[in-house]
Amino acid sequence: MKLALALLLLAIPAHAATYYVTVAGLGGEPDYEQRFKAIANDLDQSFQSSPSNHVSTFTGPQATKARLTEALTQIAHEAKPEDELVLTLIGHGTFDGVAYKFNLPGPDISAAELAELLNRIPTRRQLVVDTTSASGGALSTLQRANRGVITATKSGTEKNATVFARYWAEALQDPTTDTDKSQSISAMEALQYAERKTAAFYESQKRLATEHAVFEDTGRGEGVRIGTQQGRQGALLSSFTVLRIGTAQAAMNDPAKRDLLAKKEQLEQQIDALKYQKAAMDPADYKKQLTDALLALAAVQEALEQ
């Protein structure tokens, strides 16, 4: 095991960075302005938990199309392929039957313009969480291979103000969101938490739900709801770490363990991918690849615990 561990450590790649961009858009009235800003600040606090994260948060008069464009353009120049990006949109959106727009102080930004900016960023994996009204109208434009897209509404016709954003932020502050006890919160775990809390809100208010969150993470096809996905739908969200907590966060803040943690997460992603591919693989090949990955994961875990 020690020889295998030594060889594994030599193969560990440089630590991948995560870029977080959060935008609280135009509220239209004081209550919404305060609500959107508070949610953005909660997310900012969660993302700032590790000094290795790159965090940009825009609220109020700073949340303009120009500032957002500048931030994403800067990331496009700085980011490396092994890095990851999380973009969160909070506020109001509109959909005219053809195009979706995110409402900002001054000019709005369209889903097509956002997609163009994101496509220039070389990060190997991206996550877009659009929590606005009518956000479902942006999904088909934003989707791309290796990009997970979560929208608070299933279509552009669900135009009422949403509560999903509140529970998405809460999911990243509640340790119970980490259902697999991996000391990290995946996009799928956060989505499951937020969807469950959103449904409970409408039930408690005895109101008909006017928002139904969907996701798409294969780069093709329609948005789907939790529990209805088939094939590889959900594979990216399940392996995409939005936030590390507990011992994983401590390891991330320890330069001596940071690369080990990156390798651990890489192996976990490989194992998740294998499980989704199992039906199409030769059984013997699947068993060998899974066994090799599990042994490597055990070796990295041993090193982290030393």
Buried (B, 14 or more C-beta within 10 A) or exposed (E): EEEEBEEBBEEBEEBBBBBBBBBBBBBEEEEBBEBBBBBBBBBBBBBEBBEEBBBBBBBBEEBBBEBBBEBBEBBBEEBEEBBBBBBBBBBBBBBEEEBBBBBBBEEBBBBBBBBEBBEEBBBEBBBBBBBBBBBBBBBBBBBBEBBBBBBBBBBBEBBEBBBBBBBBBBBBBBEEBBEEEBBBBBBBBBBBBBBEBBBEBBEEEEEEBBBBBBBBBBEEBEBBEBEEBEEEBBBBBBBBBBBBBEBBBBBBBEEEBBBBBBBBBBBBBBBBBBEBEEEEEEEEEBEEBBEEBEEBBBBBEEBBEE
